[in-house]
């Protein structure tokens, strides 16, 4: 199932197109800011999704406020981007990163702070859109007060992540599982990033499928596009004649980076001039979970004899990521589960084939043998075979590269915004009171 199937018109009311267009939208992202630096424990594809969606709405002259929590005392209360959406960082709890359990305890106070800001600013919102389960708990409180339609996007779901948990990955907390079981049925509409996630959400959480909508992730095609491999390698100081395998993303057990390192141990015996570039992580030493995982992966590379092949580049600003993709011969997404897989899409947009796990949303973007290859998760030999195929067959790699760039053009943020607006229109239409019927002196609704 590919992008043309990911913008379905199932369960959209016929009246949706005629529904009032939302003029002011509140997005909730309690645990992470869309403006935060990428690569850390709490920053990744969701941050990009919120920021890009808000920017696309702002370009359409919709007023968008993204509410988050101030995790750094230096962060201003209100930040407005050049395209016109606002990020409002509310000082609730300590001005530092805290655990999910601590954030859960802050939900009531944070929801109150959102409402207090709204009232002080004299605002009303036509639509409430929450992201991740913690924001969903706050949205449940606010939707009742505001009497506004509420759309929720989980980005990942605990029961699905647990079903695909890797050997070194901690199980999801009972707190999160119980919270998602409350949030998903309560929302007016649930947004999934692909049809597989839609089916799993319906089956695992007992949701009515008619309230689950599909809006895929997107990619900034102005930033991520094909370019010169030689120029990119020169800028990054990478070997011009090397065969470079790239990973981009958070450093955590779910991402299956150990599968890539193990595959490199297999490939190192067969592929000359091989190197593996691992981009991601955190510059914050307090992010102990990421530091611990990097240490585990370095130890694995040392044990397998590939420590000289695998280089950890740390976090990279998004504006600099295209050079890393363009420098690579192939990008690898070895996750145990991905609801969508933004790194795969960014790589494709740069014309770089992808070898990815045959799981979740990766099946919707990576077309086996067309723009890359799928491999069983946690199977380093299967990954090694597919990576070698791309590295050592130039004509095949060129064909995959051409199709990679072509396939990504369908994933513009404009189309993603259209899909989300269709959901909003549907929820607004469902919430609108019926037209009055004149029966003489009284109006019956």
Residue pairs with C-beta under 8 A, 6 or more apart in sequence:
1 194
1 195
1 196
1 363
1 364
2 364
2 365
2 367
2 407
2 410
3 216
3 364
3 365
3 407
3 410
3 411
3 415
4 410
5 195
5 364
6 193
6 194
6 195
6 214
6 215
6 216
6 364
6 419
7 214
7 215
7 216
7 415
7 418
7 419
8 195
8 214
9 422
11 209
11 210
11 211
11 212
11 213
11 426
12 213
12 422
12 425
12 426
13 19
13 426
13 429
13 430
15 429
16 422
16 425
16 426
16 429
17 425
18 429
19 425
19 426
19 428
19 429
19 432
20 126
20 428
20 432
21 62
21 421
21 425
22 62
22 126
22 127
22 421
22 424
22 428
23 62
23 63
23 126
24 62
24 63
24 64
24 65
24 123
24 124
24 125
24 126
24 127
25 57
25 62
25 63
25 64
25 65
25 125
25 126
25 127
25 128
25 129
25 424
26 65
26 67
26 114
26 118
26 125
26 127
26 128
26 129
26 142
26 148
27 50
27 53
27 54
27 64
27 65
27 66
27 67
27 129
27 130
27 131
28 66
28 67
28 114
28 128
28 129
28 130
28 131
28 135
28 136
28 138
28 139
28 142
29 46
29 47
29 50
29 66
29 67
29 68
29 131
29 132
29 135
30 67
30 68
30 69
30 103
30 106
30 107
30 110
30 132
30 134
30 135
30 138
31 42
31 68
31 69
31 100
31 103
31 132
31 134
31 135
32 42
32 43
32 46
32 47
32 68
32 132
33 47
33 66
33 68
33 71
33 75
33 87
33 89
34 47
34 48
34 50
34 51
34 54
34 66
34 68
34 87
35 47
35 51
35 79
35 81
35 87
36 42
36 43
36 47
37 43
37 283
37 315
37 317
38 44
38 47
38 48
38 315
38 316
38 317
38 318
39 250
39 251
39 279
39 280
39 281
39 282
39 314
39 315
39 316
40 250
40 281
40 282
40 283
40 284
40 287
40 290
40 315
41 250
41 252
41 282
41 287
41 289
41 290
42 97
43 250
44 249
44 250
44 342
45 155
45 217
45 340
45 341
45 342
45 343
46 131
46 132
46 155
48 318
48 342
49 131
49 155
49 217
49 218
49 342
50 66
50 131
52 218
52 220
52 413
52 416
53 218
53 413
53 416
53 417
53 420
54 64
54 66
54 81
54 85
55 81
55 83
55 85
55 413
56 413
56 414
56 416
56 417
57 64
57 85
57 417
58 64
58 81
58 83
58 84
58 85
59 83
59 84
60 417
63 84
63 85
64 84
64 85
64 86
65 85
65 86
65 87
65 88
65 123
65 125
66 85
66 86
66 87
66 88
67 88
67 90
67 114
67 117
68 87
68 88
68 89
68 90
69 89
69 90
69 92
69 93
69 103
69 106
69 110
70 77
70 89
70 90
70 91
70 92
70 95
71 89
71 95
71 96
71 97
71 98
72 95
72 96
73 95
75 89
76 89
77 88
77 89
77 90
77 91
78 86
78 87
78 88
78 89
79 86
79 87
79 89
80 86
80 87
81 87
88 114
88 117
90 110
90 113
90 114
90 117
91 113
92 106
92 109
92 110
92 113
93 102
93 103
93 106
93 109
93 110
96 286
97 284
97 286
97 287
98 106
100 134
100 173
100 175
100 176
101 173
101 175
103 134
104 134
104 137
104 175
104 179
107 134
107 137
107 138
107 141
108 141
110 138
111 137
111 138
111 141
111 142
114 138
114 142
115 142
115 145
118 124
118 125
118 146
124 146
125 146
125 148
126 148
126 149
126 428
127 148
127 149
127 151
127 424
127 427
127 428
128 139
128 142
128 143
128 146
128 148
128 149
128 150
128 151
129 150
129 151
129 152
129 153
129 420
129 424
130 136
130 138
130 139
130 150
130 151
130 152
130 153
130 183
130 187
131 152
131 153
131 155
132 153
132 154
132 155
133 154
133 158
133 176
133 179
133 180
133 183
134 179
136 152
136 154
136 179
136 180
136 183
136 184
136 186
136 187
137 179
137 182
137 183
139 150
139 152
139 183
139 187
140 150
140 182
140 183
140 186
140 187
142 148
143 149
143 150
143 188
149 188
149 189
149 424
149 427
149 428
149 430
149 431
150 186
150 187
150 188
150 189
150 427
151 187
151 188
151 189
151 190
151 191
151 213
151 420
151 423
151 424
151 427
152 183
152 184
152 187
152 189
152 190
152 191
153 190
153 191
153 192
153 193
153 215
154 180
154 183
154 184
154 190
154 201
154 339
155 193
155 339
156 337
156 339
157 180
157 197
157 200
157 201
157 204
157 205
157 339
158 172
158 173
158 176
158 177
158 180
159 172
159 177
159 180
159 204
159 205
160 197
160 200
160 204
160 337
160 339
160 360
161 172
161 254
161 337
162 171
162 172
163 337
164 336
164 337
164 359
164 360
164 377
165 171
165 254
165 336
166 253
166 254
166 256
166 336
166 377
166 378
167 253
167 378
168 253
168 258
168 293
168 296
169 252
169 253
169 254
169 336
170 253
180 205
181 205
184 190
184 201
184 205
184 207
185 205
185 206
185 207
187 211
188 211
188 427
188 430
188 431
189 211
189 212
189 213
189 423
189 426
189 427
190 201
190 207
190 211
190 212
190 213
191 212
191 213
191 214
191 215
191 420
191 423
192 198
192 201
192 212
192 213
192 214
192 215
192 339
193 214
193 215
193 216
193 217
193 339
193 340
193 361
194 214
194 216
194 339
194 340
194 360
194 361
194 363
194 364
195 214
195 364
196 360
196 361
196 363
196 364
197 339
197 360
197 361
198 209
198 212
198 213
198 214
199 209
201 207
201 212
202 208
202 209
202 212
213 419
213 422
213 423
213 426
214 419
215 416
215 419
215 420
215 422
215 423
216 340
216 361
216 364
216 411
216 415
216 416
216 419
217 340
217 341
217 342
217 345
217 361
217 411
217 416
218 345
218 411
218 412
218 413
218 415
218 416
219 342
219 345
219 346
219 348
219 349
219 408
219 411
219 412
219 413
220 413
221 349
221 408
221 409
221 411
221 412
223 318
223 319
223 322
224 321
224 322
224 325
224 346
224 349
224 350
224 408
225 322
225 349
225 350
225 351
225 405
226 326
226 350
226 351
226 401
226 405
227 322
227 323
227 326
227 350
228 326
229 326
229 327
230 240
231 326
232 238
232 322
232 323
232 324
232 326
232 327
233 239
233 240
233 242
233 244
233 327
234 240
235 323
236 323
236 324
236 327
238 244
238 275
238 277
238 327
239 273
239 275
241 273
242 273
242 274
242 275
243 271
243 272
243 273
243 274
243 275
243 329
243 391
244 275
244 276
244 277
244 327
244 328
244 329
245 260
245 264
245 267
245 274
245 275
245 276
245 277
245 328
245 329
245 330
245 331
245 332
245 387
245 391
246 276
246 277
246 279
246 324
246 325
246 327
246 328
246 330
246 331
246 332
246 347
246 352
247 255
247 257
247 260
247 276
247 277
247 278
247 279
247 280
247 331
247 332
247 333
247 334
247 343
248 279
248 280
248 316
248 321
248 324
248 325
248 331
248 343
248 346
248 347
249 255
249 279
249 280
249 333
249 335
249 343
250 280
250 281
250 290
251 257
251 278
251 280
251 281
251 282
251 290
251 293
251 294
251 297
252 289
252 290
252 293
253 293
253 336
254 335
254 336
254 337
255 334
255 335
255 336
256 334
256 335
256 336
256 357
256 377
256 378
257 278
257 293
257 297
257 334
258 296
258 297
258 300
259 334
259 377
259 378
259 379
259 380
259 383
260 276
260 278
260 332
260 334
260 380
260 383
261 276
261 297
261 300
261 301
261 304
261 306
261 310
262 300
262 304
262 380
263 332
263 334
263 380
263 381
263 383
263 384
263 387
264 274
264 276
264 301
264 304
264 306
264 309
264 310
264 384
265 304
265 305
265 306
265 380
266 380
266 381
266 384
267 274
267 384
267 387
267 388
267 391
268 274
268 305
268 306
268 309
270 388
271 388
271 391
271 392
274 309
274 391
275 309
275 310
275 311
276 306
276 309
276 310
276 311
277 311
277 313
277 324
277 327
277 328
278 297
278 310
278 311
278 312
278 313
279 313
279 314
279 315
279 316
279 321
279 324
280 314
280 315
280 316
281 290
281 294
281 312
281 314
281 315
282 290
282 291
282 315
283 314
283 315
285 291
294 312
297 310
297 312
298 307
298 312
301 307
301 309
301 310
313 324
316 324
321 346
322 346
322 350
325 331
325 346
325 347
325 350
325 352
326 350
326 351
326 352
328 347
328 352
329 352
329 390
329 391
329 397
330 352
330 353
330 354
330 355
330 372
330 387
330 390
330 391
330 397
331 343
331 344
331 347
331 352
331 353
331 354
331 355
332 354
332 355
332 356
332 383
332 387
333 341
333 343
333 344
333 354
333 355
333 356
333 357
333 362
333 366
334 356
334 357
334 375
334 377
334 383
335 341
335 356
335 357
335 359
335 360
335 362
335 377
336 357
336 359
336 377
336 378
337 357
337 359
337 360
337 377
338 344
338 356
338 357
338 359
338 360
338 361
338 362
339 360
339 361
340 360
340 361
340 362
340 364
340 365
341 356
341 360
341 361
341 362
341 365
341 366
344 354
344 356
344 362
344 365
344 366
344 372
345 365
345 408
345 411
347 353
347 354
347 404
348 354
348 365
348 366
348 371
348 372
348 404
348 405
348 407
348 408
349 404
349 405
349 408
349 409
349 411
350 404
350 405
351 401
351 402
351 404
351 405
352 401
352 404
353 371
353 372
353 373
353 390
353 397
353 400
353 401
353 404
354 365
354 366
354 371
354 372
354 373
354 404
355 372
355 373
355 374
355 375
355 383
355 386
355 387
355 390
356 362
356 366
356 372
356 373
356 374
356 375
357 374
357 375
357 376
357 377
358 374
358 375
358 376
358 377
359 377
362 374
363 374
365 407
365 411
366 372
366 373
366 374
367 403
367 407
368 374
370 400
370 403
370 407
371 400
371 403
371 404
371 406
371 407
372 390
372 400
372 404
373 386
373 389
373 390
375 382
375 383
375 385
375 386
376 382
389 396
390 396
390 397
390 400
391 397
433 445
434 445
436 443
436 444
436 445
437 443
437 444
437 445
